[in-house]
Structures are given as C-alpha cells and as structure tokens.
Amino acid sequence: MGNREDLLAGARRCLLSKGYARTTARDVATESGVSLAAIGYHFGSKDELLRAALRQAIEEWGGEIAAILAAETGRALSGAERFEATWARVLESFARTRPLWAIQFEVIAQIERTPELRDAFPEANREARLGLAELFGAGAAELGERRAELVGACYQALLAGLAAQALVDPDGVPAASDLLEAVRAIGAGIM
C-alpha cells in the first residue's frame, strides 16, 4: 500500500476505535505509520481524510451486503422476498458494524455546527439514496433517477431509524419479517 491507502486504513481504524471528534491528525499518522505532513499532502486536512475514510467504510458495507445478497439469490425473488432478504442481511450487519453506525450519528450531530461537514454530505447523501434503491432492486434503471432517489430516501430513513434502534436497544430491533408486515400495513392504509 502507498501512503494514501495507509492513511485511509489508519483513519478508519481510528474512527472505529475513537470516534470522529476524538480522532486527531497525530492519532491517524501514528496508526498509519505515515508522517503528519502526508495527511495535508494527500487529503488537504484531517477532516477531509476522516470523511474519505468514513465514505469508504460505508461503501464497503453496502458492497458487502450486495455481495451477500447476490451470492444467496440464485433464483428470482419477488419484491417482498427481496425486501425481507435484504433487510435480514442489513439487520444482521448492525451488530458487526456497530462502531460504523455510531460514527455516522456522531457526524450527523456535528453537521449543524460544522460547515465543512454540511457542505460535504449532500452529494454523498444523494449517492447513498440511489445506492440503497439499487440494493433493494428499485434502482434508476428500473424506476428512473428521480423515483429511485425517492425510494432510496425512504429506505435511508428506515435504515437510519433501525440503526439508531440497534445502537440504543439491540434486542428490540424488529426482524425483517416484521418490517415487511409493517410496510404492507402502511401500504394498505395509504391505498
């Protein structure tokens, strides 16, 4: 690996162990075995590096979920079956990726007071919505970009809410089958 990759890996380890606000540039340099000056050279600032490491971790999480689903779905699934299978994997991942979700809530809590964070996240948020729609089989190719982003926004709201519940009360998070039942009940009430 090069210095850039070492910095990303070190930043990620620091984020997961110390959190966003408590991670210093010196922590990242020490953890990655790279000079402090390399952070500025490769990323401009510690905050840019931490955002890049967080983005990378989130993308890897999404890729893992997608790969698991692709590997286990040798047959065509109905929309309801795909919904339930996807949420089962997402819910299972919460226990193993708990620090990743805690960091995201920490960052969200700082957005209002940190213009750099506020400016950095709108495009990443849009990409996340489109990625979630794709993960659930309702991507831009199927729905068009605008509708896919709206569907992704609903999935994102559900994901954030479930992640918060998993952090606060891991044993109280509904099962994937419960989520499917709830969505059907909501749909029936709207129709």
C-alpha positions in Angstrom: 0.0 0.0 0.0 1.0 3.6 -0.5 0.9 6.5 1.9 -2.6 7.5 0.8 -4.0 4.0 1.3 -2.1 3.6 4.6 -3.7 6.9 5.8 -7.2 5.8 4.8 -6.7 2.5 6.7 -5.3 4.2 9.7 -8.0 6.8 9.7 -10.6 4.1 9.5 -9.2 2.2 12.5 -9.0 5.5 14.5 -12.6 6.3 13.6 -13.9 2.9 14.7 -11.9 3.0 18.0 -12.0 6.7 19.0 -14.9 8.2 17.0 -14.9 11.3 14.7 -14.4 14.1 17.2 -11.8 12.4 19.3 -9.5 11.3 16.4 -6.5 13.7 16.0 -4.2 14.0 13.0 -1.4 12.7 15.2 -3.5 9.6 16.0 -4.0 8.9 12.3 -0.4 9.4 11.5 0.7 7.1 14.3 -1.8 4.5 13.4 -1.0 4.5 9.7 2.8 4.8 10.1 2.9 7.8 7.9 4.1 11.3 8.6 1.8 14.0 9.8 2.6 16.1 6.7 1.3 13.3 4.4 -2.2 14.0 5.6 -2.1 17.5 4.2 -0.4 16.4 1.1 -2.8 13.6 0.2 -6.1 15.0 1.7 -5.7 18.6 2.5 -6.8 18.2 6.1 -7.5 15.6 8.8 -11.2 16.2 8.4 -11.1 15.5 4.6 -9.2 12.3 5.4 -11.7 11.3 8.0 -14.6 11.9 5.7 -12.9 9.9 2.9 -12.3 7.0 5.3 -15.9 7.1 6.5 -17.3 7.2 3.0 -15.0 4.3 2.1 -16.3 2.3 5.1 -19.9 3.0 4.2 -19.3 2.0 0.6 -17.6 -1.2 1.7 -20.6 -2.0 4.0 -23.0 -1.6 1.1 -20.8 -3.7 -1.2 -20.7 -6.5 1.5 -24.5 -6.5 1.7 -24.9 -6.5 -2.0 -22.4 -9.4 -2.4 -24.1 -11.5 0.2 -27.4 -11.0 -1.5 -26.0 -11.8 -4.9 -24.4 -14.9 -3.6 -27.5 -16.3 -2.0 -30.1 -15.4 -4.6 -29.7 -18.0 -7.3 -33.4 -17.7 -8.0 -35.6 -14.8 -8.9 -37.1 -13.2 -5.9 -40.4 -11.3 -5.7 -40.2 -7.8 -4.4 -41.4 -8.8 -1.0 -38.9 -11.7 -0.8 -36.0 -9.4 -1.9 -37.2 -6.8 0.7 -37.2 -9.3 3.5 -33.9 -11.0 2.5 -32.1 -7.6 2.1 -33.3 -6.3 5.5 -32.4 -9.6 7.2 -28.8 -9.1 6.0 -28.8 -5.4 6.9 -30.1 -6.1 10.4 -27.5 -8.9 10.9 -24.8 -6.5 9.9 -25.7 -4.0 12.6 -24.0 -6.0 15.4 -20.8 -6.4 13.5 -20.7 -2.8 12.2 -21.9 -1.1 15.4 -19.0 1.4 15.5 -19.6 2.5 11.9 -23.2 3.4 12.7 -22.1 5.3 15.9 -19.7 7.4 13.9 -22.4 8.3 11.4 -24.6 9.6 14.1 -21.7 11.4 15.7 -21.0 13.1 12.3 -24.7 14.0 11.8 -24.8 15.6 15.3 -21.9 17.9 14.3 -23.2 18.9 10.8 -25.2 21.9 12.1 -22.1 23.5 13.7 -19.5 22.4 11.0 -20.0 24.0 7.6 -17.4 21.7 6.0 -19.4 18.7 7.0 -22.6 20.2 5.9 -21.1 21.1 2.5 -19.6 17.6 2.1 -22.6 15.5 2.6 -25.4 16.4 0.2 -23.8 14.7 -2.8 -22.8 11.7 -0.7 -26.3 11.5 0.7 -27.8 11.5 -2.8 -25.4 8.7 -3.9 -26.4 6.8 -0.8 -30.1 7.1 -1.6 -29.5 5.8 -5.2 -27.3 3.0 -3.8 -30.0 1.9 -1.4 -32.6 1.9 -4.1 -30.3 -0.3 -6.2 -29.6 -2.6 -3.4 -33.3 -3.3 -2.9 -33.8 -3.8 -6.7 -35.5 -0.5 -7.3 -32.7 1.4 -9.0 -32.6 4.2 -11.6 -32.6 1.6 -14.4 -36.0 0.3 -13.2 -37.6 3.4 -11.9 -35.8 6.4 -13.4 -33.4 8.5 -11.4 -35.9 10.8 -9.6 -38.2 7.9 -8.4 -35.2 5.8 -7.5 -33.9 8.6 -5.3 -37.3 9.0 -3.6 -37.5 5.2 -3.0 -33.9 5.3 -1.7 -34.8 8.2 0.6 -37.5 6.0 2.2 -35.0 3.2 2.6 -32.5 5.6 4.0 -35.0 6.8 6.6 -35.8 3.2 7.6 -32.1 2.3 7.7 -31.2 5.3 9.9 -34.1 4.6 12.2 -33.2 0.9 12.6 -29.5 1.7 13.0 -30.4 4.1 15.9 -32.6 1.4 17.4 -29.8 -1.1 17.1 -27.4 1.3 18.9 -29.9 2.1 21.7 -31.7 -1.3 22.1 -30.1 -4.1 20.1 -32.6 -6.6 21.3 -35.6 -4.5 20.4 -35.0 -4.1 16.7 -37.8 -5.6 14.6 -37.0 -8.6 12.4 -37.0 -8.4 8.6 -40.4 -10.2 8.5 -41.8 -7.7 10.9 -40.6 -4.8 8.7 -42.3 -6.4 5.7 -45.5 -6.8 7.7 -45.3 -3.1 8.7 -44.7 -1.9 5.2 -47.6 -3.9 3.9 -49.8 -2.4 6.7 -48.6 1.1 5.8 -49.3 0.5 2.1 -52.8 -0.9 2.9 -53.6 2.2 4.9 -52.4 4.5 2.1 -54.2 2.8 -0.7 
